Amino acid sequence: MDYFFAACEELKHPELKGKPFVVGTSSFEERTSKGVVQTCNYETRKLGIHSAMPLIEAFKINPDLKYLPEDYEYYESTSKKIVELLKSYGFRLEVDSIDEVAMEAAGMDYDTAIDLSRKIKARINDSLGLPCTVGISFGKTFAKMACDEAKPNGLKAVSEADITAFLGEKPVEKLPGIGKKTGDRLRALGFDTIGKLSKASPVALYGEFGEVGKYMYLIANGTETEKIVENEEAQSIGRERAVKLDPNNSMEVGEILKKLSDEVSAEVKKQNLLYKTVTLKARYNDFTTHIKSTRLNHYINSAELLRETAIALSKYLDTTKDVNKIGVKVSTLVSMKGQNTLF
């Protein structure tokens, strides 16, 4: 989906369409002291404002910027409508996030896939009034890269025969998951483009970056390794946010974890469930991921305990790296019916 949260807000506030505004993570009163830009429309991006930017920086760029606090429940319900629409086509789906879905159409030629994509784009726009972009390729990663290049409201197909030319001159940061710090390390090693990276020694890349180095080498050489994993019925409930966090700033980390925990807790209670496992997930800006879980000694649905547990898990964050995505998840779920005294 294109600028999904902001596009959803344009449906509620049509007067904002074509005007710069941001959707953020704080209340209006707190917008210049905490929180980050969740998303913004393309008019705002032209000003140099982008997602994960601290709101205080966004308002320095444009003090008159229109600000809307996020309405996550609304975005989530809209996302579910999109997923249901896509399910009607009968292909395997992987819901990667609230605004991104991968569809496997194995055996379909590119002309047919392009025609289907146009119909999907039109159907989403006609039924929900939302723009989206579709990327088509022989693997999930390359389809995502094609999609990123075609935004906004576009469609792009990249075949096996075209992959080398498609990747060649792109900066290394265009590889999904490669942030600024990893990009700087690659450039210091002489690899400023994906084409140059494809000629690197795989052994040297693995020695320098571990499993991430292996991933970079394979993708740079047009070898796709990531497959569609069809989502099963939810066995967990979680929330993630794009952020710009210094793990050493415990107050800022605590604030975002409290907000995420409250959202998770609200959904747990809405579904009349109890949980026993709490997980903290953080994606660092060098593409590495931190996951830390703890199992409680009884089933519970306490918002307060979830907040405390999530904040306690944050002490395991790597304080030498910035965090660009963080999430809270609960699992080991049971129905609350008949479980009020389950230990």
Helices and strands as residue ranges (DSSP letters): H 4-12, G 14-16, E 21-24, E 37-40, H 42-45, H 55-61, E 66-69, H 72-87, E 92-97, E 100-104, H 110-128, E 134-137, H 140-150, E 155-158, G 160-162, H 163-168, G 172-174, H 180-188, H 194-197, H 202-209, H 211-220, E 236-245, H 250-270, E 273-284, E 289-300, H 303-313, G 314-316, E 323-331, E 334-335
